[in-house]
Each structure stands twice: as C-alpha cells, then as structure tokens.
Amino acid sequence: MTDHPTSPAPRKRRAGRIAAVAGGALVVLLGAGYGVAYAISGNTLAPQTTVSGVEVGGLDPAAAQAKLTSELGPRASAPLTVAAGEKSVQLTPSNWGWASTTRPRSGPRAARSPSTRAPSGTT
C-alpha cells in the first residue's frame, strides 16, 4: 500500500480559475451593455431629465440650452432678498458677481454626466 499525498491545491486552483473567468465575463458583459446604451442614446439628453423644473429630456444640447435660457433666464436675473435676524438686503446677480450659463460643460455628451447636473432649485 503506497501513500500518495493528495493536495487540495488543484481543486483550489480550478475554483479560482472558474471564479476569475466568471468575473471577467461579467465585466465584459456589463461593459458591452454600457457601450450599446451609450451608442443608442445618440446626441440627446437622457429621457426625463429636468433642470430646476424645466424638462429637457430627449432634447439635443442646442435645443436644451435654448429652452433653459428662455425659461430660467428671468429667474436668474431676479433680485434675491437675504434676511438675517431683523436685517434684510436685496441682491441682484450682477452686484454679487454671479452669472449663469446653460452651456454644456464639455461637449454634447457631458449633459449625461452626473458631475454636470445642477442640484434642484439652482440654475
């Protein structure tokens, strides 16, 4: 009777290889899905996108810019009353150095980036 040392290493290596292949396949599949969604969306903003209550989803960047300028322009130039305790002061955007822009930050697809979305209630 001969004793052959059995090593669990081959089983562990095989399980690790299967996990690595499955993980790699998942990454490739998710990347392909993202690529297809990005290509299909074309040169328009994502559906149901709003900026300060203005619906711009599905519009191309130029149309979205025009709509935002026409609908948010009056709000952006309106005076703002700031109150602290019993004192209040009325400020206009020009006297405190604020200027709004509705221009995309970096090309037409930048509008879909979360980093370029304005928080609700701002212009």
Backbone as a chain_set.jsonl record, in Angstrom:
{"seq": "MTDHPTSPAPRKRRAGRIAAVAGGALVVLLGAGYGVAYAISGNTLAPQTTVSGVEVGGLDPAAAQAKLTSELGPRASAPLTVAAGEKSVQLTPSNWGWASTTRPRSGPRAARSPSTRAPSGTT", "coords": {"N": [[0.836, -1.155, 0.0], [0.714, 2.074, -1.001], [1.289, 5.327, -0.037], [0.06, 8.212, -1.331], [0.522, 11.561, -1.332], [-2.22, 13.638, -1.204], [-3.168, 16.605, -2.578], [-4.98, 19.533, -1.857], [-4.657, 21.644, -3.486], [-4.943, 21.568, -6.409], [-7.765, 21.572, -6.677], [-8.437, 24.01, -5.5], [-7.119, 25.764, -7.174], [-8.519, 25.333, -9.535], [-11.105, 26.168, -8.852], [-10.572, 28.851, -8.333], [-9.779, 29.689, -10.866], [-12.144, 29.34, -12.308], [-13.773, 31.203, -11.002], [-12.403, 33.551, -11.656], [-12.665, 33.625, -14.46], [-15.467, 33.778, -14.665], [-15.917, 36.226, -13.375], [-14.485, 37.946, -15.081], [-15.969, 37.598, -17.444], [-18.383, 38.722, -16.64], [-17.649, 41.416, -16.266], [-16.969, 42.102, -18.92], [-19.461, 41.729, -20.156], [-21.076, 43.651, -18.819], [-19.701, 45.971, -19.601], [-20.086, 45.892, -22.371], [-22.874, 46.19, -22.478], [-23.139, 48.791, -21.435], [-21.776, 50.212, -23.421], [-23.442, 49.766, -25.666], [-25.828, 51.005, -24.798], [-24.921, 53.625, -24.568], [-24.245, 54.206, -27.223], [-26.746, 53.995, -28.48], [-28.179, 56.074, -27.362], [-27.462, 58.397, -28.667], [-27.214, 61.827, -29.682], [-28.586, 63.184, -27.625], [-30.138, 64.398, -24.592], [-30.639, 62.446, -21.628], [-33.744, 60.678, -21.205], [-36.474, 62.116, -19.357], [-35.008, 64.063, -18.004], [-34.543, 66.823, -15.935], [-33.967, 70.277, -15.247], [-33.893, 72.375, -12.699], [-36.709, 72.222, -12.638], [-37.352, 72.449, -15.324], [-38.139, 70.632, -18.109], [-35.935, 68.835, -20.027], [-35.311, 66.47, -21.148], [-34.497, 64.188, -23.755], [-33.97, 66.138, -25.606], [-31.735, 67.708, -27.984], [-28.432, 69.047, -27.272], [-28.296, 71.823, -28.084], [-30.999, 72.596, -28.349], [-31.859, 72.109, -25.744], [-30.314, 73.981, -24.363], [-31.353, 76.376, -25.403], [-34.01, 76.215, -24.483], [-33.617, 76.197, -21.692], [-32.397, 78.697, -21.345], [-34.469, 80.436, -22.141], [-36.514, 79.795, -20.291], [-35.342, 79.842, -17.733], [-33.915, 82.177, -17.62], [-35.284, 84.647, -16.76], [-35.601, 84.025, -14.016], [-32.959, 83.795, -13.208], [-32.032, 86.383, -13.33], [-33.527, 87.725, -11.506], [-34.004, 89.671, -8.52], [-32.685, 88.844, -5.266], [-33.683, 88.368, -1.992], [-32.04, 88.561, 1.001], [-32.158, 87.606, 4.312], [-31.291, 88.187, 7.696], [-31.86, 87.749, 10.905], [-33.281, 90.708, 11.995], [-32.527, 92.241, 9.918], [-32.42, 92.826, 6.4], [-31.422, 92.448, 3.003], [-31.472, 93.296, -0.423], [-30.341, 91.613, -3.192], [-28.913, 91.619, -6.448], [-28.059, 89.46, -9.152], [-25.95, 90.59, -10.642], [-24.725, 92.448, -8.885], [-23.463, 90.903, -6.994], [-21.699, 89.346, -8.328], [-22.449, 87.0, -9.725], [-23.03, 84.811, -12.425], [-25.047, 83.105, -14.703], [-24.955, 80.109, -16.665], [-26.026, 78.206, -19.398], [-24.765, 76.572, -21.011], [-23.408, 73.472, -22.228], [-20.867, 71.762, -20.395], [-18.689, 70.289, -21.469], [-18.795, 69.36, -24.391], [-21.381, 67.54, -26.212], [-22.172, 65.155, -24.914], [-21.651, 65.55, -22.257], [-23.79, 66.406, -20.825], [-25.074, 64.184, -19.837], [-23.548, 63.329, -17.781], [-23.241, 62.715, -14.315], [-21.751, 64.542, -12.848], [-22.203, 67.003, -13.953], [-24.725, 67.817, -13.441], [-27.054, 70.134, -12.224], [-27.96, 70.891, -8.88], [-31.28, 70.499, -7.584], [-33.339, 73.354, -7.692], [-31.443, 75.219, -8.289], [-29.799, 77.286, -10.753]], "CA": [[0.0, 0.0, 0.0], [1.533, 3.281, -1.099], [0.585, 6.568, 0.302], [0.316, 9.352, -2.205], [-0.055, 12.763, -0.705], [-3.215, 14.333, -2.028], [-3.103, 18.031, -2.315], [-6.197, 20.234, -2.252], [-4.267, 22.768, -4.34], [-5.565, 21.566, -7.738], [-9.172, 21.962, -6.567], [-8.488, 25.441, -5.215], [-6.713, 26.468, -8.396], [-9.598, 25.225, -10.509], [-12.192, 27.034, -8.393], [-10.117, 30.225, -8.538], [-9.796, 29.945, -12.301], [-13.556, 29.471, -12.701], [-14.24, 32.491, -10.476], [-11.77, 34.615, -12.428], [-13.295, 33.636, -15.787], [-16.839, 34.273, -14.491], [-15.809, 37.658, -13.084], [-14.08, 38.621, -16.314], [-17.105, 37.574, -18.367], [-19.361, 39.689, -16.14], [-17.132, 42.75, -16.572], [-17.102, 42.293, -20.364], [-20.891, 41.839, -20.449], [-21.525, 44.963, -18.354], [-19.08, 46.976, -20.465], [-20.773, 45.857, -23.665], [-24.198, 46.776, -22.267], [-22.953, 50.239, -21.302], [-21.409, 50.721, -24.742], [-24.633, 49.749, -26.522], [-26.738, 52.054, -24.313], [-24.307, 54.916, -24.893], [-24.346, 54.397, -28.675], [-28.15, 54.145, -28.856], [-28.72, 57.339, -26.869], [-27.2, 59.431, -29.656], [-26.803, 63.164, -29.284], [-29.678, 63.797, -26.868], [-30.094, 64.227, -23.143], [-31.375, 61.278, -21.152], [-35.17, 60.927, -21.004], [-36.945, 62.567, -18.048], [-34.031, 64.931, -17.371], [-35.046, 68.16, -15.647], [-33.04, 71.215, -14.633], [-34.69, 73.371, -11.961], [-38.107, 72.116, -13.029], [-37.52, 72.567, -16.772], [-37.956, 69.327, -18.746], [-35.05, 68.886, -21.185], [-35.037, 65.101, -21.578], [-34.722, 63.867, -25.152], [-33.575, 67.242, -26.489], [-30.308, 67.805, -28.29], [-27.855, 70.08, -26.409], [-28.636, 73.183, -28.509], [-32.403, 72.838, -28.007], [-31.925, 72.174, -24.281], [-29.733, 75.271, -23.969], [-32.32, 77.416, -25.752], [-35.157, 76.095, -23.578], [-33.187, 76.64, -20.367], [-32.169, 80.144, -21.39], [-35.749, 81.15, -22.19], [-37.334, 79.554, -19.11], [-34.641, 80.154, -16.483], [-33.308, 83.5, -17.706], [-35.904, 85.608, -15.852], [-35.302, 83.649, -12.629], [-31.543, 84.025, -12.933], [-31.759, 87.813, -13.192], [-34.412, 88.284, -10.483], [-33.326, 90.005, -7.274], [-32.761, 87.874, -4.187], [-33.7, 89.009, -0.683], [-31.345, 87.789, 2.029], [-32.523, 88.121, 5.625], [-30.606, 87.642, 8.866], [-32.448, 88.445, 12.043], [-34.203, 91.768, 11.603], [-31.979, 92.95, 8.763], [-32.527, 92.16, 5.103], [-30.831, 93.176, 1.899], [-31.867, 92.733, -1.712], [-29.186, 91.48, -4.075], [-29.123, 91.19, -7.829], [-26.906, 88.643, -9.54], [-24.831, 91.394, -11.132], [-23.978, 93.133, -7.833], [-22.664, 89.978, -6.184], [-20.744, 88.654, -9.185], [-22.906, 85.697, -10.193], [-23.51, 84.725, -13.81], [-25.477, 81.742, -15.015], [-24.682, 79.619, -18.008], [-26.766, 76.994, -19.727], [-23.922, 75.894, -21.984], [-22.82, 72.218, -21.753], [-19.505, 71.976, -19.929], [-17.643, 69.706, -22.297], [-19.335, 68.56, -25.483], [-22.792, 67.183, -26.11], [-22.449, 64.044, -24.017], [-21.41, 65.949, -20.876], [-25.075, 66.614, -20.158], [-25.473, 62.942, -19.182], [-22.649, 63.041, -16.672], [-23.748, 63.183, -13.031], [-20.969, 65.647, -12.307], [-22.611, 68.275, -14.549], [-26.106, 68.111, -13.112], [-27.263, 71.169, -11.205], [-28.888, 70.467, -7.844], [-32.622, 71.049, -7.718], [-33.514, 74.669, -7.102], [-30.388, 76.127, -8.731], [-29.788, 77.475, -12.196]], "C": [[0.892, 1.233, 0.0], [0.673, 4.482, -0.774], [1.027, 7.665, -0.644], [-0.29, 10.58, -1.532], [-1.035, 13.417, -1.682], [-3.232, 15.784, -1.605], [-4.415, 18.683, -2.732], [-5.903, 21.389, -3.209], [-4.9, 22.714, -5.728], [-7.03, 21.993, -7.696], [-9.3, 23.465, -6.353], [-8.119, 26.24, -6.452], [-7.838, 26.463, -9.417], [-10.767, 26.141, -10.12], [-11.82, 28.499, -8.598], [-10.152, 30.622, -10.001], [-11.226, 30.151, -12.788], [-14.102, 30.82, -12.228], [-13.66, 33.653, -11.284], [-12.403, 34.741, -13.812], [-14.713, 34.193, -15.683], [-16.826, 35.777, -14.216], [-15.433, 38.457, -14.316], [-15.21, 38.688, -17.32], [-18.166, 38.584, -17.944], [-18.924, 41.119, -16.451], [-17.288, 43.065, -18.065], [-18.57, 42.498, -20.743], [-21.433, 43.205, -20.012], [-20.955, 46.091, -19.22], [-19.757, 47.039, -21.823], [-22.163, 46.485, -23.555], [-24.128, 48.282, -22.151], [-22.639, 50.859, -22.66], [-22.6, 50.791, -25.674], [-25.599, 50.856, -26.102], [-26.215, 53.436, -24.672], [-24.457, 55.22, -26.38], [-25.784, 54.659, -29.111], [-28.677, 55.516, -28.475], [-28.461, 58.496, -27.821], [-26.784, 60.746, -29.052], [-27.932, 63.888, -28.55], [-29.462, 63.575, -25.381], [-30.942, 63.025, -22.76], [-32.85, 61.625, -20.953], [-35.457, 61.324, -19.548], [-35.901, 63.389, -17.285], [-34.661, 66.301, -17.159], [-33.943, 68.988, -14.999], [-33.89, 72.308, -14.008], [-36.142, 73.395, -12.431], [-38.374, 72.236, -14.514], [-37.186, 71.218, -17.4], [-37.107, 69.475, -20.006], [-34.705, 67.498, -21.717], [-35.383, 64.873, -23.029], [-34.334, 64.967, -26.121], [-32.092, 67.157, -26.824], [-29.753, 68.974, -27.472], [-28.229, 71.509, -26.795], [-30.08, 73.532, -28.136], [-32.577, 72.948, -26.493], [-31.396, 73.512, -23.781], [-30.716, 76.399, -24.243], [-33.515, 77.399, -24.799], [-34.791, 76.577, -22.174], [-32.979, 78.15, -20.314], [-33.494, 80.902, -21.356], [-36.551, 80.981, -20.898], [-36.653, 79.925, -17.791], [-34.017, 81.54, -16.478], [-33.933, 84.513, -16.764], [-35.619, 85.3, -14.376], [-33.872, 83.981, -12.26], [-31.222, 85.497, -12.748], [-32.634, 88.478, -12.138], [-33.629, 88.609, -9.213], [-33.603, 88.964, -6.198], [-32.717, 88.63, -2.865], [-33.07, 88.068, 0.329], [-31.671, 88.427, 3.369], [-31.731, 87.401, 6.699], [-31.102, 88.422, 10.073], [-33.457, 89.468, 11.562], [-33.722, 92.527, 10.371], [-32.194, 92.136, 7.493], [-31.915, 93.067, 4.04], [-31.26, 92.487, 0.604], [-30.658, 92.778, -2.646], [-29.64, 91.124, -5.478], [-27.892, 90.381, -8.229], [-25.705, 89.478, -9.979], [-24.053, 92.057, -9.996], [-23.271, 92.191, -6.864], [-21.826, 89.031, -7.027], [-21.164, 87.295, -9.694], [-23.386, 85.796, -11.627], [-23.903, 83.287, -14.088], [-25.061, 81.389, -16.427], [-25.503, 78.363, -18.218], [-26.005, 76.184, -20.768], [-23.426, 74.561, -21.417], [-21.348, 72.44, -21.404], [-18.437, 71.449, -20.864], [-18.255, 68.804, -23.351], [-20.749, 68.098, -25.212], [-23.08, 66.067, -25.126], [-22.216, 64.391, -22.55], [-22.708, 66.141, -20.11], [-25.545, 65.36, -19.434], [-24.625, 62.621, -17.968], [-23.222, 63.556, -15.36], [-22.991, 64.38, -12.492], [-21.396, 66.994, -12.89], [-24.059, 68.613, -14.238], [-26.178, 69.171, -12.032], [-28.209, 70.628, -10.152], [-30.245, 71.134, -8.038], [-32.717, 72.401, -7.022], [-32.42, 75.653, -7.481], [-30.47, 76.271, -10.235], [-28.409, 77.321, -12.73]], "O": [[1.722, 1.412, 0.891], [-0.481, 4.609, -1.184], [2.209, 7.997, -0.739], [-1.478, 10.608, -1.212], [-0.699, 13.702, -2.832], [-3.303, 16.118, -0.423], [-4.916, 18.427, -3.827], [-6.831, 22.042, -3.688], [-5.366, 23.751, -6.201], [-7.489, 22.703, -8.59], [-10.16, 24.115, -6.947], [-8.73, 27.268, -6.745], [-8.085, 27.467, -10.085], [-11.345, 26.81, -10.977], [-12.664, 29.303, -8.994], [-10.51, 31.75, -10.341], [-11.485, 31.044, -13.594], [-14.813, 31.498, -12.969], [-14.358, 34.629, -11.56], [-12.649, 35.852, -14.281], [-15.123, 34.995, -16.523], [-17.642, 36.516, -14.768], [-15.995, 39.523, -14.569], [-15.398, 39.711, -17.979], [-18.78, 39.231, -18.792], [-19.744, 41.942, -16.857], [-17.692, 44.169, -18.428], [-18.88, 43.358, -21.568], [-22.171, 43.843, -20.762], [-21.658, 47.052, -19.531], [-19.977, 48.124, -22.363], [-22.579, 47.229, -24.443], [-24.971, 48.985, -22.71], [-23.177, 51.911, -23.006], [-22.757, 51.771, -26.402], [-26.132, 51.568, -26.953], [-26.989, 54.32, -25.039], [-24.759, 56.351, -26.76], [-26.019, 55.46, -30.015], [-29.525, 56.072, -29.174], [-29.185, 59.491, -27.78], [-26.09, 60.787, -28.036], [-28.203, 65.059, -28.816], [-28.712, 62.692, -24.965], [-31.854, 62.638, -23.49], [-33.172, 62.751, -20.571], [-34.751, 60.905, -18.631], [-35.909, 63.407, -16.054], [-35.242, 66.875, -18.08], [-33.09, 68.456, -14.289], [-34.534, 73.081, -14.718], [-36.729, 74.463, -12.601], [-39.526, 72.134, -14.933], [-36.073, 70.717, -17.24], [-37.506, 70.16, -20.947], [-33.896, 67.367, -22.635], [-36.436, 65.307, -23.496], [-34.362, 64.759, -27.334], [-31.296, 66.611, -26.059], [-30.527, 69.817, -27.019], [-28.458, 72.335, -25.911], [-30.351, 74.634, -27.66], [-33.348, 73.778, -26.012], [-31.973, 74.108, -22.872], [-30.893, 77.284, -23.406], [-33.976, 78.453, -24.359], [-35.57, 77.287, -21.54], [-33.35, 78.798, -19.336], [-33.631, 81.89, -20.635], [-37.202, 81.926, -20.454], [-37.332, 80.286, -16.831], [-33.626, 82.03, -15.418], [-33.209, 85.186, -16.031], [-35.419, 86.217, -13.579], [-33.595, 84.4, -11.136], [-30.244, 85.835, -12.081], [-32.499, 89.678, -11.898], [-32.687, 87.895, -8.869], [-34.632, 88.288, -6.223], [-31.818, 89.441, -2.641], [-33.504, 86.928, 0.494], [-31.489, 89.631, 3.554], [-31.521, 86.189, 6.639], [-30.798, 89.604, 10.236], [-34.378, 89.141, 10.813], [-34.447, 93.369, 9.841], [-32.154, 90.906, 7.516], [-31.899, 94.29, 4.174], [-31.391, 91.265, 0.545], [-30.044, 93.824, -2.857], [-30.63, 90.416, -5.666], [-26.804, 90.6, -7.697], [-24.563, 89.105, -9.712], [-22.839, 92.222, -10.112], [-22.543, 92.656, -5.987], [-21.302, 88.038, -6.524], [-20.305, 86.496, -10.066], [-24.067, 86.751, -12.0], [-23.171, 82.359, -13.745], [-24.843, 82.26, -17.269], [-25.651, 77.551, -17.305], [-26.535, 75.23, -21.337], [-23.056, 74.505, -20.244], [-20.666, 73.229, -22.059], [-17.395, 72.08, -21.04], [-18.227, 67.583, -23.201], [-21.256, 68.249, -24.1], [-24.166, 66.044, -24.545], [-22.556, 63.593, -21.677], [-22.726, 66.049, -18.883], [-26.344, 65.458, -18.503], [-24.963, 61.718, -17.202], [-23.648, 64.709, -15.286], [-23.56, 65.166, -11.735], [-20.991, 68.034, -12.371], [-24.57, 69.616, -14.735], [-25.449, 69.111, -11.042], [-29.183, 69.96, -10.499], [-30.328, 72.224, -8.603], [-32.235, 72.57, -5.902], [-32.451, 76.804, -7.046], [-31.127, 75.48, -10.911], [-28.197, 77.446, -13.936]]}, "num_chains": 1, "name": "protein.A"}
